[in-house]
């Protein structure tokens, strides 16, 4: 039986996650909560009180360490293999 290639969206999601992690690591400390907050991390009072709804999306791509990035990308690579988008 022929093995199905990974969907393009899965590869793009993983690529964006890795690229954002590398860029943020190069420009600052991803372990610093304030640094991450400045770059779109989710913080409920900012979302509700300041109506910064973009944080719901940007926080999907922010990781504070390489292990967090891996632990988020691995399930995406496994689960999205069979989804049709």
Secondary structure as GFF3:
##gff-version 3
##sequence-region A 1 85
A	DSSP	alpha_helix	8	27	.	.	.	ID=ss1
A	DSSP	alpha_helix	33	38	.	.	.	ID=ss2
A	DSSP	alpha_helix	44	49	.	.	.	ID=ss3
A	DSSP	alpha_helix	55	58	.	.	.	ID=ss4
A	DSSP	three_ten_helix	59	61	.	.	.	ID=ss5
A	DSSP	alpha_helix	66	79	.	.	.	ID=ss6
###
